[in-house]
Amino acid sequence: MYCKMIKEFYELKEGTKNAYQFIKSEVKEYDREQYRNYIEAAPFFRRLGGSEYLERAYTCAGYLVNRVISKSPDRKSKRIAKFYFWNNHKNEYSGH
């Protein structure tokens, strides 16, 4: 596997405009092609009216997107996807 993604789901707290509360998280493993497809889908979701913020950093695999923050068009839900890349030298996933 190329990377591991931990996706966290948040919903807007009742009576607030920009405070989100954690709902759940899920873990998936992606190969290089799946990772690339996930990252390249950001402009599509922006055109639908949502908000996509791609955060890049130096990783063991190079200068890559390691965090994606997505907000729904109505701003009532938010998803944060964190990517951890496989480090062959340590035989483990390296964080950001």
C-alpha positions as CSV (number, residue, x, y, z in Angstrom):
1,M,0.0,0.0,0.0
2,Y,1.1,3.6,-0.7
3,C,-0.7,5.4,2.1
4,K,-3.2,5.2,4.9
5,M,-6.0,7.7,5.1
6,I,-7.8,8.6,8.3
7,K,-11.0,10.5,7.6
8,E,-12.8,12.3,10.4
9,F,-16.4,13.5,10.1
10,Y,-17.7,16.6,11.8
11,E,-21.1,18.3,12.0
12,L,-22.0,21.8,12.9
13,K,-22.9,22.3,16.6
14,E,-26.4,23.4,17.3
15,G,-26.7,27.2,17.5
16,T,-23.3,28.0,16.2
17,K,-22.0,29.2,12.8
18,N,-18.5,27.7,12.7
19,A,-18.0,25.3,15.6
20,Y,-18.0,21.6,14.6
21,Q,-18.3,18.5,16.7
22,F,-16.6,15.2,16.0
23,I,-19.0,12.4,14.8
24,K,-16.8,9.4,13.7
25,S,-13.7,8.4,11.8
26,E,-12.7,5.7,9.4
27,V,-9.4,4.3,8.1
28,K,-8.7,3.2,4.5
29,E,-5.5,2.2,2.7
30,Y,-4.9,3.5,-0.8
31,D,-2.5,2.6,-3.6
32,R,-0.7,5.4,-5.6
33,E,-3.5,5.6,-8.2
34,Q,-6.3,5.9,-5.7
35,Y,-4.5,8.6,-3.8
36,R,-3.9,10.6,-7.0
37,N,-7.6,10.3,-7.9
38,Y,-8.7,11.5,-4.5
39,I,-6.4,14.5,-4.6
40,E,-7.3,15.4,-8.2
41,A,-11.1,15.4,-7.4
42,A,-10.8,18.6,-5.4
43,P,-11.6,21.1,-8.3
44,F,-14.7,19.0,-9.1
45,F,-16.1,19.4,-5.6
46,R,-15.3,23.1,-5.6
47,R,-17.3,23.6,-8.7
48,L,-20.3,21.8,-7.0
49,G,-20.2,24.6,-4.4
50,G,-18.2,22.9,-1.6
51,S,-14.9,24.0,-0.1
52,E,-11.7,21.9,-0.5
53,Y,-8.5,22.9,1.1
54,L,-5.4,20.9,0.3
55,E,-2.5,21.1,2.7
56,R,0.9,20.0,1.5
57,A,4.0,19.0,3.5
58,Y,7.3,17.2,3.0
59,T,6.8,13.5,3.6
60,C,8.9,10.3,3.2
61,A,7.3,10.0,-0.3
62,G,8.1,13.7,-1.3
63,Y,6.3,17.0,-1.2
64,L,2.6,15.8,-1.2
65,V,-0.8,16.6,0.0
66,N,-1.1,15.2,3.5
67,R,-4.4,16.7,4.6
68,V,-7.6,17.6,2.9
69,I,-10.3,19.7,4.6
70,S,-13.7,19.5,2.9
71,K,-16.8,21.5,3.7
72,S,-20.3,20.8,2.3
73,P,-22.0,23.5,0.2
74,D,-24.4,24.3,3.1
75,R,-21.5,24.4,5.6
76,K,-23.2,22.0,8.0
77,S,-20.7,19.2,7.7
78,K,-16.9,19.0,7.4
79,R,-14.5,16.1,6.6
80,I,-10.8,16.1,7.3
81,A,-8.7,13.4,5.5
82,K,-5.2,12.9,6.9
83,F,-2.7,10.9,4.9
84,Y,0.1,8.8,6.3
85,F,2.6,7.5,3.7
86,W,4.4,4.1,3.9
87,N,8.1,4.5,4.8
88,N,10.1,1.5,3.4
89,H,13.1,2.2,5.6
90,K,11.2,2.0,8.8
91,N,8.5,-0.4,7.6
92,E,5.7,1.8,9.0
93,Y,3.5,4.7,8.1
94,S,5.0,8.1,8.6
95,G,2.9,11.0,9.7
96,H,3.0,14.6,8.9
